[in-house]
């Protein structure tokens, strides 16, 4: 009986660790996506500036 209880506790702890790891992975992915979006937007703005300067000259 004690062994069954121990395995249940261990499994619960492992699932908690998995949940935490998955949560961290999700946060990291969101941060990476945000950074990528910011980089893309910054590039587009730079390109527009170049185009507008070409049109004005």
DOFIKOL-282567 format. One record per atom (N, C-alpha, C, O): x negated, y, z. Coordinates in pm, whole numbers, padded with zeros to 5 digits, always signed. Atoms other than C-alpha are relative to their C-alpha. Layout:
<sites>
XYZ ...
</sites>
This chain:
<sites>
-00081-00121+00000 +00000+00000+00000 -00085+00127+00000 -00058+00222-00073 +00087-00118-00006 -00276+00243+00090 -00069+00024-00133 -00084+00138-00176 +00070-00016+00128 -00455+00175-00236 +00090+00065-00104 +00046+00150-00181 -00096-00060+00093 -00141+00259-00436 +00014+00149+00026 +00019+00228-00068 -00013-00142-00035 -00107+00588-00248 -00124+00076-00044 -00114+00188-00095 +00127-00065+00038 -00475+00669-00310 -00003+00024-00150 -00037+00133-00195 +00003-00015+00146 -00446+00606-00685 +00096+00108-00045 +00067+00184-00137 -00097-00104+00035 -00136+00827-00699 -00059+00138+00025 -00046+00228-00058 +00062-00129-00033 -00323+01112-00526 -00108+00034-00102 -00115+00147-00150 +00108-00022+00098 -00621+01070-00759 +00058+00040-00135 +00008+00132-00200 -00063-00033+00128 -00394+01073-01064 +00057+00140+00002 +00045+00214-00096 -00056-00134-00011 -00219+01386-00939 -00111+00105-00011 -00096+00206-00079 +00112-00093+00006 -00554+01558-00888 -00053+00011-00143 -00084+00120-00190 +00050-00001+00138 -00667+01456-01237 +00094+00078-00091 +00049+00156-00175 -00097-00072+00084 -00346+01586-01394 -00008+00150+00028 +00007+00232-00062 +00016-00143-00034 -00394+01913-01204 -00123+00057-00070 -00118+00167-00124 +00122-00043+00068 -00748+01938-01341 +00026+00018-00149 -00017+00116-00209 -00032-00008+00143 -00620+01868-01691 +00083+00125-00029 +00059+00195-00127 -00086-00117+00019 -00353+02135-01652 -00083+00128+00007 -00064+00220-00073 +00086-00118-00015 -00614+02387-01533 -00089+00015-00123 -00104+00125-00176 +00088-00005+00118 -00850+02297-01818 +00077+00043-00124 +00029+00124-00202 -00083-00039+00115 -00570+02323-02073 +00036+00147+00008 +00037+00217-00093 -00032-00141-00018 -00471+02658-01927 -00118+00089-00038 -00102+00189-00108 +00120-00077+00033 -00828+02786-01950 -00027-00002-00149 -00061+00100-00208 +00021+00011+00144 -00859+02656-02305 +00097+00091-00075 +00059+00157-00171 -00100-00086+00062 -00537+02835-02398 -00036+00146+00011 -00023+00222-00085 +00039-00140-00021 -00659+03161-02247 -00118+00035-00090 -00121+00142-00152 +00117-00024+00086 -00992+03129-02431 +00042+00014-00145 -00006+00103-00216 -00048-00008+00138 -00811+03064-02759 +00068+00133-00026 +00047+00196-00130 -00069-00129+00015 -00591+03370-02705 -00100+00114-00009 -00085+00205-00092 +00103-00105+00002 -00897+03585-02631 -00072+00002-00133 -00096+00108-00190 +00069+00009+00129 -01073+03459-02944 +00087+00055-00111 +00040+00129-00197 -00092-00050+00103 -00765+03528-03156 +00012+00152+00008 +00015+00219-00095 -00009-00145-00018 -00737+03879-03008 -00125+00068-00056 -00116+00168-00127 +00126-00057+00050 -01104+03949-03081 -00004-00005-00152 -00045+00092-00216 -00001+00014+00146 -01065+03818-03436 +00093+00104-00062 +00059+00166-00163 -00096-00097+00051 -00759+04038-03490 -00058+00141+00006 -00045+00219-00089 +00060-00133-00015 -00941+04345-03359 -00108+00022-00107 -00115+00128-00168 +00106-00010+00102 -01237+04275-03590 +00060+00022-00138 +00012+00106-00214 -00064-00012+00131 -01008+04235-03892 +00059+00140-00018 +00044+00202-00123 -00061-00134+00007 -00820+04557-03813 -00109+00107-00017 -00093+00200-00096 +00110-00097+00009 -01148+04747-03764 -00059+00000-00141 -00088+00106-00196 +00055+00010+00137 -01278+04620-04100 +00093+00067-00100 +00048+00139-00189 -00098-00059+00094 -00959+04721-04279 -00003+00152+00009 +00003+00221-00092 +00005-00146-00018 -00977+05070-04129 -00125+00056-00066 -00119+00161-00132 +00125-00046+00062 -01340+05105-04241 +00013+00000-00152 -00029+00094-00219 -00018+00009+00145 -01250+04990-04592 +00090+00113-00049 +00061+00173-00153 -00090-00107+00040 -00964+05239-04609 -00073+00134-00001 -00053+00216-00091 +00077-00124-00007 -01197+05520-04504 -00089+00013-00123 -00097+00120-00184 +00087-00002+00119 -01439+05427-04782 +00081+00033-00125 +00040+00116-00206 -00085-00022+00118 -01159+05417-05039 +00049+00145-00005 +00048+00208-00111 -00052-00138-00004 -01017+05752-04926 -00113+00098-00034 -00088+00198-00101 +00112-00091+00030 -01363+05913-04946 -00031-00004-00149 -00067+00098-00209 +00024+00012+00145 -01403+05779-05300 +00105+00081-00076 +00073+00149-00174 -00108-00072+00070 -01065+05923-05401 -00016+00151+00014 +00015+00225-00080 +00011-00144-00023 -01140+06266-05251 -00112+00059-00085 -00100+00173-00131 +00114-00057+00074 -01476+06307-05431 +00028+00007-00149 -00057+00051-00225 
</sites>
